[in-house]
């Protein structure tokens, strides 16, 4: 039956599209695989009928563990039209799946991966399992018997939050949440039936899921890809010729790092916009993307609980601000203090939100609801501020802030400073435990291809970008930075990830003494002798080599201050930048000699 009003459920979106654009391509996958609107509707109905035949009732929760492809899209649309879809990361382990199945109240599993950990977990829990066969994209569909009575407040999807410090919470997204979320995205990006979206984001994450639904809702063409590959991405651009693409901030940095290699493909692109979400995008990356592709970057701030989008950077000719995540897009936003009171314009506080796309409560979690919701507003757990023009600036997660001796430091500020160093492709600052400060700062970086990691040069660069106490005590090189299944850079828990790697010395693991030969006692350089005495007192270390690094011996911002005060008392004119640039006895002695010659 034709829909006389705007579609408000997943099924109505698919049905309306089939009526309006029956022969128009709806979905594509690399290699020439395409599905048209009418076939998409029929295939989605087939999924619903298979669930009904298996004894699933409307509203029952069906876990979806799918490899990336057109079937992944179809199963999500079909399952959410009839039941409640629970898309999960296929790379999860057996115990994770068992937890999800129990916590989410899953009644059945659909998968196209026969020997997966999900299947093992389902068998253990005696859940029925449907292994995807040719009933989805092959044979004539059996869609006639399926009927849909979904209402706007019925639950379409249940997704886990993407937190890394505790068990994820259950986010029940109603058809209404999804509809209004898709409307907000469509309006912010000015989506139309002429648009072709290339998405590298997985459907088990709200970013990929909502971009897919928003594109189909607008009548556009959705191009889904295998798991992201920095080289394949440019081949996908060449194959699909999209009008826009979407990716997480971490993946955008990979794209920037590979663009020079594919100049011919880049030159042919006529992108209308680039969308970035899932994590803050450094200003430098935004500027590089716009130079490379000649298209505006619409950075968005969102979360699972808001059906993805909370803010979006306006598209030209509207005013934009680099470094901001844009203006509220279909939601109301407040910035509040710890007491829940609104703070003055431009002041930092917690971001809280409310809107038709925002959930009203987590599933089966009264404690989380008590902490996270207040008078209809959701506490995001993010720190930020709103300027006088209504632009929102996110400064980081409250739980990710580094408390260094009582000084609250945003790791994002450090990330952005490191990314301004020309040889760094990716960077992430994180907290490490410290016996005196409570927490200290470390950082991991990925160096661009063909460049060489040089911690001293990076540290020297940072002295001109950051206050001395914000410079990481240890910077290490990594081939790749840990990410979540959705492509977000992990931050919380990185100390545990890196502490056993060769070359990483966390402040907590430093010892007061080191078994090193003391060949400095015979030094003829008076400055070196004075410096050694100061280091011994400040660091509590007797054995010192000329090339020992102050920070590797346990130096931190508190000890930097102690050292500088002691040096000044002994007549040595050493500044914080000197120590960060040359954190060794030999290096500092050379600086003092140069200063002496210049009469400083």
N, C-alpha and C positions, 0 to 999 in steps of 0.2 A: 504494500500500500504506500503510495507516495506520501512523503512527509510534508505537511503544510506549514511547519514552523522550523526554526533553526534546530538542527540535531543536537541532543543533549546527552546521549549515551554512546558508548563505543559502537554498538550495533547500528544505531541511527546514522552515525558518521559514515560507516562503510556503505550502508544502504543508500543514503543520499548521493554519495559519490557514484555508485553503480547506476543510479537513475540519471544523474546529470551528465556523467562522462563515461558511459559504458565501455567505449572502445579506446579510451585514453590510457596510456601506460601509467601504472600506479607505483610499481616497485621494480627495482633493478638490482642486479648483483653482478660483480665483475665476471667477464666471460660471456656476455651476451644474454644472460638470463633476465627475462622481463615478464611481468604479470600485469594484465590490464584490469581496470576497475571492476568490471563485471565478474571476471574470474576470481579476483580477490574476495569479493563478496561471497561467491559460491564456495570457495575454499574455506573461508572463515566459518560459514554455516556448517560445512562438513566437520570441522573440528568440534563445533558445538554438538552436533548430532552424535559423534563418536563418544563424547563425554556423557551425553544423556543415555546412550545405549549401555555404557559401562556402569550405570547406576548413580552417576553424579547428579545431584539436585542443584537447582538454581541457588547460588550463594555459597555452595561448598567450595573449599579452597583446593585448587589444583596447582601443584608445583610444576614449573616448566624449567627443564634443564636442557637447553638446546645449543647446538653448535651454531655459529653465525652463518646465516643464509636466509633465503626468502621464507623457508619454513618457520624460522624463528619469528619473523614478523606475523605470519599467518596464525601460528599457534597462539601468540599473545593476543591478537585481535579476536580470534574465535573463542578462546577460553574466557576472556574478560567479558565477552558479549553474553555468555550463558551462565558461567559460574563466576568465581573470583580467582583471578590469575595471580600466582606467586612466582615471578621469574627469578631464578637464582643463578649465581655464577657457576658455570660447569667446572671451574678449576678448584672449587671448594673440596675439602677432604670429607671422608666418611663421617667423622664425628660432627663436623659442621653441618652436614646435611641432616644427620639425626637430630641435632638441636633445632634446625629450622623446621623440620617436619613436625616435631612435637610442639615447639613454641607457636608456630603459625597455624596449627590445627589442620594440617594438610590431609586430604582424603584420598588423593590419587597423584601419581607422577606421570607426566608426559615427557619423553626424551627421545632424541634420535641417536643417543650414544649408548650402545647396547651394554658394554662392559664398564660403565662409568661407576665412580664412587657413589653417585646418587642412586643408582640401581641397587648397589650393595646395601646402602642405608635403608632404602625402601623395603627390600626383602627382609631385613632384620626386623623392621617395624611391621611387617606383614601388610604393607600398603599395596594396592593394585598398581601395576605399572603398564602403561601403554607405550610401546616402542613405535615411534613414527614409521609408517610404511607408505605405500603409494596412495593411500586414501587422502593425502593432503594435496600433492601437486601432480599426481599422475592420472589415475583413473577418473572416470566420470563421478563427480561428487554426489553424495547422498544428503542433500540439504533440505529436502522438502518437509521433513517431519519436525524440524527444529522450530520452536516458537520462543519469543522473547517478551518478557514482561518486566524488564528492568526499569527502575525509576531512578531519578537523578540522585537520590540519596543512597542508593544501593552501592555496595563496595565493588569497584572494578578491579583494583590491584591492591595487594599487600606487599610492600617493599621493606627490606631492612634498612635502617639508617646506616650511613657509611662510617660510623665512629670506629676508632682503633684502640680505645682505652678500656672498653667494656663490651659486654654482649650487646649486639645491636638491638635497637627498639623496633617495634612493629609499626609501620606507617600505613594505615588503611586509607587509600585514596578512593573517594567515591566517584561515581560518574560525573557528578557535579564539579568536584575538585578538578578532575581531568578536563572537563569541558571549559571551565573558566580559565584554567591554566593554558589550554590551547588557544583560547580567545586572546589572552594577554600576549602570548608569543606572536600570534598572527598580527595583532595590532602593532606591537613594538617593532617588528621586522618588516611590516607592510607586505606580508606574504600574499601571493595570489596564485591562480591556477597556472600562471606562466612560469612559476619558480621550479627549479630543479635543485634539490638539496642533496649534498653528499655528506653522509654522516659516518664517522669512524668510531662512534661511541656505542657500547653494547646495550642491548635492550633490558638487561637485568639492572641497569642503572637508570635513574630517573632522567638523566640528561638525554641518553639515547632514546628512551621510551617516549618522552614527551615531544622531542623534536620530530620523531616519526609520526605521531598522532597529529601534531600541529600541521605538518606538511600535507598529510592526507586530508585533514579538515579544510585546508585552504584550497584543495583541488590540485595541489602540486604533485611533482614526481619525486619519489623518495628513493635514493640510491644508497643501499646498505653495503658495507664492506666486510671482508674478513678482519681479523685482529690487526691493529695498526702496525704498519711497517713504514719507516721513514722514506724508503725508496719506492715502494709500491704506491704510496700516497700520490705521487706525481703521475704515475701511470693511470691511476683512477681518475685524476683530474683530466688527463688527456682523453680517456675513454668516454667519460660521462659529460664533460663540458657543463658543469653545474653553474647555477647563478649564485649559489652561496654554499659554504660548507661550515660544519661545526666540529669543534674538537676541544678537549680540555686544555688548560694552560700549559701543562707539562708537554703535551703532544705538539702544541703550537711552537714551543721552543725547538723541538726536533725538526719541525717543518722549516723554520727559519734557518737552522743549521745546514739543511740540505738544498736550499733553494738555488744556490749558485751552480750546483751540479746539473740542474734541470732548467736552465734559462730559456731554452727554446719552448718547452712546455708552458712555463710560467708566462712567457710573452704572449701566448695564444689565448690565455684565459681572460674572460670578460666577467669577472665576479661582480655581483652587485653589493655583496657584503661578506664579511667573515664573522662568524659568531664564536665567542670563547666563553666557556663557563666551567663549573666544577671546582675552580680554585682561582684566586686572584691572578691576573695577568700582569707581569711587570711592565711598567711604562715603556722600557726600552724595547721589549718584545712587540708591544703594540705598534710602536713607531716603525720598527723593521718590517712587520707584516704589511703595513699600509704602503711602505715604499716598494716592497717586492711585488705586491699584487695590484697596487693602485686602487684598492677598495677599502672602505671604512671598516674598522673593527667594532662590532657591536658587543662589547664585553657585558656579560650578564652576571648578576649575583643571584644565587638561588639555593634551594635545598629540597630534599625529598618531601618534607612536610608541606611545602608550598606548591606541589606539582611542578617543580623546577624553578619557575621564574619569580623573582622578587623585584629586581631592578633591571634596567637595560640602558646601555649607552645610546642616546638618541642618534638617529641617522641624519646625515646632512640633508638639507641645509641648516637643521637645528643646531644650536650651540652644543658643543661637546667639551669634555674635560678629560685629558689623559690622566691616569692615576685613579680616576673615579670609576665605579661600577655603574654609573648612570643614575637615572632617576627612578622613583617607584613606578612600576609597570603593572597596574591593576590591583595593587595592595596598598594598605596604609602602613606607614612606618613611624616609629618613635625611637628616640635615643634616650635611654634612661640611666640613672645611677643605680647603685647597689640597693637603694631603698625603693626603687621603682618609680622615682620622680623624674620628669622630663628635665634634661640638661639644656643649658643655653646653646643656641646655634653655634656650630663650630667646635663644641666640646665633645670629647670622647666619652662614650658610654656603651652599654649593651644595646644592640639592635633588637627591637621587638616588632612583631608584625601581626596583622589581621587582614582577612579578605576571604572572598568566596572560594578561592583556590587553596586556602590554608586549612589543614585538618583541625578538628576541634579537640581531639584527644588521641593518644597513642593506644594501640590495641593491647588489652590485658596487662596494663602496667600502671596501677593507681599511683605508685610512688613517683614515677616519671611525670605523670600528669600533674601531680601536686607541685612538682618543682618547675615544670616547663610552661604551664598555662596559668594566666591570671586575668580574670575578668574579660575573657574572650581574646586575649593577646597571647601569642606564642613567643617565648624567649628563645632567640636563635642561638645564644651562646657565643655570638660574634661581637667583637668590639669595633666601633667605628664612629663616624660623625657625619652630620649633614650640614652642608654649607648654606649660605643665604640664598643661593639659586636653586636649592633642592637637590643638588647632587650628593650622592652617598659615597663615602670613602670607607672601605673596610680595612681595619688595621690588624686583624688576626683573630684566632679563636682564643677565648678566655683561657681554656685549659692548655693552650700552647704557649702562652706568655711565659717568658723566662724570668724567674725571680732571682736575680743575681745580687745577693747581699742586701735585699730589700728594694733594689732598683728593678722596676718592671720594664722588660725589654721586649719589643715586638720582633720575632724572628723574621717576619716578612720584610722589615726594613733592612735587615742584614742580607737577606736573599737578593733584594733589588740592588743593593750596593755591590755585591759580588758579581751580579750579572752585568754590571757596567764595565767590568774588566774584560777587555776584548777577546781573551783566549778562553773564557768560560762559557760553556754551552748551557749547563744547568747547575743550580746551586740550591742547597737547603741548609739552613742553620737549625740547630736543635740543642736541647738542654742536656747537660751531663751532670751527674751528682758531684757535689763538692762538700768536703767535711767542714769547711769554715763558712763559705758563702751560701751553702744550701744548694745552689745551682750555678753552673758556669756555662759558657757557650762553646760549642764546637760546630764545625761545618763540613759538609762533604760537597765536592764539586765534580762535574764531568767536564773534561777539557775538550775543546773542539778538535776535530780530526786534523792531524798534521802539526798541532801545537804541543808544547811541553809544559808539564805541571811544574811550577816553581812557587813553593809556599812563601818564600821570602818576598818575591816580587808581588804576590797577591796581597800579603800583609802590608807591604809598603804602599800599595795602591789604596788599601782600605783606610790608611791613616788620613787620607785626604777626603774620605767619604763619610766616615763615622766618628763619633766620639770614641776616645780610647777605650772606655770600659765596655763598648759594644763590639769591639773587634774580637772575633773568636780566638780562644786560647790555642785551639788546634784546628788546622784545616787539612783534610785528607782528600786524596784523589780516589774516585770510584769509576769503574767502567760504566756503571749504570746505577741510577738512584732507585731505591725501592718505591714501588707504586702500588696503589690499590687496584682491584680488578677493573675499576672505572677509569684508570689512568691518572688518578690524583697522586701527587707526591706524598709519601708518608713523612710525617714529622715526629709525632708522638711515638716513642719506643725506638727511635733510631740509635740511641746509645746502646741498647741491648743488641741491636743489629750489627753495630760496627765495633764494639769493644774488643772482640777477639780477632779482628782483622789485623794482619801484619802491618805495622806502621802506625796503628792508632793507639795513642796513649791517653786514656781518659784521666782527668784530674784525680778522680777517686782512686785510681790504681797507682798513682805516683807514690814513691816511697820517700821518706825523709833523707835517706842516705843512698848513695850509689857506689858500687864497687868499681870506681874508676881510678886510674893512676893519677896522683897529684903531682904533675910536673910543672905546676905554676909557681911553686915556692921559690924557684930560682929566677923568676921573671925579673928582667932589668927595667921593665917599664913601670914607673911608679904609679901611673894611672891604672894599669892592669892590677897591680897589687891592691890598690884601694878598692877597685871594683870587686875583686875577689872577696875581700873582707866583708864588703856590704852584702854581696850575694850569699855568703855563708850565714850571715846573721839573719837576713830576710827569708831565705829559702830553707834554712836549717840543714844545709848540706855542706859537708867538709870537703869532699873530693870534687873538684871542678876542672874541666878541660877548657881551653881557649874557645873551642867551637861549640860548647854546650849551649843549647837553646834555653833561655830564661823560662819560657812557657812550658817546655817539656820537662823542666826540673820542678815544676809545680807552681810557676808564676801565674798570677791572675791579677785582676784589676786592683784588689786590695794590696797585694804585694808590689804591684807597680808603683802605687802611691808611696808605700814604705821605702822602696828603693830610691825614688826620686827625692824624697825628703832627706834621706840619709846622704845621698850623693851631694845635694846642695850644701848640707852642713859641712861636708868635707871639701867643699870648694870645686866640685865637679859640676859644670853646667850642662846637665843632661835633661832633655825634655821627653815627654811621652812618645812623640813621633820618632825620636832617636831610638828608643828601646824597641818600638814596634817594627821599625825599619831594619835595625841591626840588633837582634835579640841575643847577641853573644858577647863575651868579654872582648874578643879580638875586634869585633865590629865596632863596639862602643869606644874602644881605645883609639881606633882610627878616626872616629868622628871627633873625639876630644882633641886629637893632634891637629886636625883640620881647623877646628874652631880656634885653637891656640894660635895658629899661624895667621888667622884672619883677625886676631885681636878680640875675639868674642869672649 
